Amino acid sequence: MTFARTTTRAVSTDKDEYARKAQQCKSKAEQLSVKSSSSSYTTASILNTRQEIKLTQLAAESFRISGQRYDSASSYAKTASLFVETLHDPQKGAELYTEAAAVVSDSSFANEYYRKAVTNHCDSRQYDKAAMLEERMGNNSYTQNKDYESAIDAHKRASKLYAAANDLDSADRALESVAYMLAKVGKFSEAVYTYQQLAISYSKQNLKKFNVPVIMLKANILLISDCLQQQKELDFSEVRNMMEKNDCRFESREHIFLVDMIQCIVKGDLDKFADCLFWYNSIAEFDDITLLALETIKDTITERSKM
């Protein structure tokens, strides 16, 4: 017990020491900042700026060790802005803004720093790193705040940035996340369009073109569900148009399943619908958003079976 108390006191003393050190470094850096701003752009002012950067970063690290997360993040961000605005080094600035975001636990504060890091990564033409941060922001918005709209926007930007970096696998992964979240919030028509864009991308890649039928089946099931919710009478013209498009045509077990399902809806054949689901699900399991759409289709078939 005595040893535990002694250890706790030692840790507390170390944290206090780092907190004092951080404040000292911050005060010295602020004094140098005043000198730099009052002098012209000379060798001396550049040296002052570099010393200010060194002290501010040391303050950030000391604040971090002492447990003062927001002070640490603020100091990292200050260091980043000095690299960007004074030394014209956006790459280093992006790294330090990312470090600032990593320190804080609040996603809103973190995302503010991540956005600045993304801007500077783009200025440095580091599109892959910018895309990873956009994805991280999207995941933060989705997992911590359930903010689907922000998550969708972030993943859209991530997909475009990955494409700019010629990382098609990551671009497709981010785009699929966009489609999934759009369907999750009930924006079926937008989700269908996004899945269609994903299928077009897959069709142009030799290793992925065989996944096109699975993606297009999901898109068509969502489209049918949306049509059934929006229209009073059965109209599958949009579905047929999508099925007949040359760039997304799929003649496979997925196509057979879709044709059978449309027939089940028209005839109100609930037994055949159950058989179709059992047959296809034994080959490839449906995900949660597809099951939700199939629930709507089942309700329509049930109603028509009573006519």
N, C-alpha and C positions, 0 to 999 in steps of 0.2 A: 504493500500500500504506500509506504514511504517512497519507494523507488518510483512508483507511478506518478505520485505528486511532484517529485523532483523532475521527472521527465517532462510532465505537463508544463511546469514552470519554465524549464529550459526552452521548450518549443515556443511558449508565449514570449519569452525574452528575445528569442531570435526573430520572431515576427515583429516585435516592437522595434528592434534594431534595424531591420530592413525597412520598416515604415519611416523611421527617422532618416535613413539613408536616402530613401526615395524623395522625401520632402526637400532634403538638402540639394540633391541633383536637380530637382525641378526648379528650385529657387535660383540656382546658378545658371540653369539654361534660360530662365526668363530674363535674367540680367544680360546675358549674351544676346538675347533676342532684341532687347532695347538698343544695344550698341550696334547690332547689324542693321537695324531699321533706320538708324540715324546716320549711318555712313553710306558712302557711294559704293558701287560694285567694284571693289578692289580685292587684291590678294588677301589683305587683312580681314575684310568682311567675309570672304569665302572661308578662311580659317575659322573665324568666329562661328559661322554657320555649321561647319563640320563638327566643331566642339559642342555646339548646341545640340546637334543631332546625337552625338555620343552620350551626352548627359541625359537627354530626354529619353533615349532608349534604355539607358541604365535605370532611370527612374521607373520606366514601365516594367522592367524585369523585377525591380525591387518591390514595387507595389504588388506585383503578381505573387511573389513569394510571401508577402505579408498578408495576403488574402483580400486586399482592396482591389477587387476586380474592375470596377468601373473607372477608378483612377488609373489603373494599369491600361485599360483599353483606350482611355482618353490620351494617355501619353504615347501609346503606340500609334494612334491616329495622328497626333501632332508630329511625330517623327516621320510618318508617311507623307504628310503634307509638305514637310521641309524637303524631302527627297524629290517630290513631284514639282513643287513650285520654284524651289531655289536651285536644286542641282539638276533638274529636268531629267529625272530618272524614274519614269512611271513603273518600270518593272519592279524595282525595289519598293516603290510606294505601294504597289499592289500586294506584295508579300506582307508588308507591315499592316496594311488595312485588314488583310486576312487574319493576321495574328491578333489584331484588336477584336475582331469578331469572335475568334476562338475563345477569348478570355471571358466574355460576358455570357451569362446563361439565358438572358431574355432575348427571344428570337427577334423582337422588333428592333432592339439595339444592334444585335448581330447583323441583321439584314441591311441596316443602314451602312455599316462598314463593308459588308460584302458587295453592295452596289457600287461603292467607290472603288473597291478592288477590281470589280468587273470592268469598270470604265477604263482603269489604268492598264489592265491586261489587254483590253482591246486596242488601246493606244500603242501597246508594245507588240501588237499582232499575235498575242498568245491566246488565240481563240479557244483552244482546248481547255486551258485553265479557267478562262472566263465562263465557259459552258459548265464546268464542274461546280463552280460557285453558284451559278444560276440554279443548277439542280439541287444543290444543298439548300438554297433559299426556299425553293419549292417544297422540299421535304420538311423543312422547318415549319413552313406555313401549314402544311398538311397534317403533320404529326402532332405539333404543339398547340396550334390554334384552330385546327379544322377549317382553315380558310382556303376553301377549294379554289376560289377565283384567283387569288394571288398565286397559289400553287400551279394552276393551269397556265397562267401567264408566264411564270418563271420557267416551266418546262418547255413551253413554246420557244422562248428565247434560247434556252439551252440547246434545243434541237437545231435551230438555225446556226448557232455558234459552232456546234459539233460538225455540222455540214460544211461550214466555212473552213474548219480545220481538217476537212476530208476524213473525218472519223464517222463513217456511215453507220456502223453498228451502234455507236452511242447516240447518234442522231435519231435512229429508228427507235431505240429504247425510250428516249425522252418523248418522242412523238406518240408512242404507244401509251405512255403514262398520261399524256394529255387526253387521248381518246377515252381511256378508262375513267378518268376523273370527270370528264364531260358527261359520260353515261351515268356515273355515280350520282351526279346532281340533277339528272333528269333531262339534260340537253341532248336528247337522242339524235336529232338531225345534225347537230354539230359533230357529235361523236361518230356518226355514220360517215360524214365527209372526211373526218380525220383518219378513220380506219381505211377508207378508200385511198387516201393519199399514202398511207403506210403500205398498202397492198401494191400500189404503183411503184413505190420505192423498192419493195421486195422483188417485184417482177423484173427489175433491171439488174439484180444481183444473182449470179449463178447459184450461190450457196443458200439463197433464201427464197428463190422463186417457188419452191415446193411448199412453202408456208402460206402462199397467197390464198388457196382455198379456205384455210382455217380462218384467216383474217376476214375474208369476204363473207364467210358464213356468219360470223359474229356481226358484221356490219348489216347484213340482210335481216337477221333476226331482230336487231334493234330497230331497223327501218319498218319491219312488219308491225312490231309492237307499237311504234310511234303512230303508224297509219291507223291502226285499230283504235287507238286512244283519241285521235284527232278527227276521224271520219265516221259518220254514221253507217254508211254503206261500204261494202267491201270493194276496195280498189287497189289492185296490186300493180298498177302501171309503173309506179316508181321502182318497185322491186324488179319487175321484168326489165326495165331499162338498165338497171344496174347489172343484172345478170347477163345482159347481151353486150355490154361494153367490151370492146376488143382488148383493152389494156387490163381488164380485171376478170375476164371470162374464166370460169372454172367448171370443168366437167369431171366430176369425181364423186366420191361418197358424200361429200358436203353438198354437192349439187342435187344428188338423189334425195338426200334428207330434206333439203329446202323445198323441192317440188312436192314431196310427199306431205310436208307440213302444210303447204298452201292448200292442197287437196283436202286435208283434214279440216282446215278452217272452213272451206267452202261447203263441205258435206256435213260439218258438225260431228265428225267421227272421233270421239274421245278415246275409244279403245285403240284405234290405229295410231293416234297421236302418242299414246303411252308406249306402244310398241316401238315407234320411231325413236322416242327419247331413250328407251332402254337400249336399243340397238346401237345408237350413235354414242351414248355415254359410256358404253362398254369399250369403245375404241379410243375415245378422247373425252375426258371429263369437261363439263361446262364450268366456266368460272361464275362468280357471284352475279355479275351484271347480266350475263346471258341468261342465267336462271331467273332473274327478276323479269327480264323481257319475256321469257317463256311462260312465266306465271300469268302475264297479261293475255298471251295467246291462248293459254289453257282456259281462262275465264270466258273468252269469246267463243271458243269451241263448245264449252259447257252450255252457254246460253243458246247457241244455234242447235245443239243436240236436242233441246226441249221444244223446238218449233215443230 
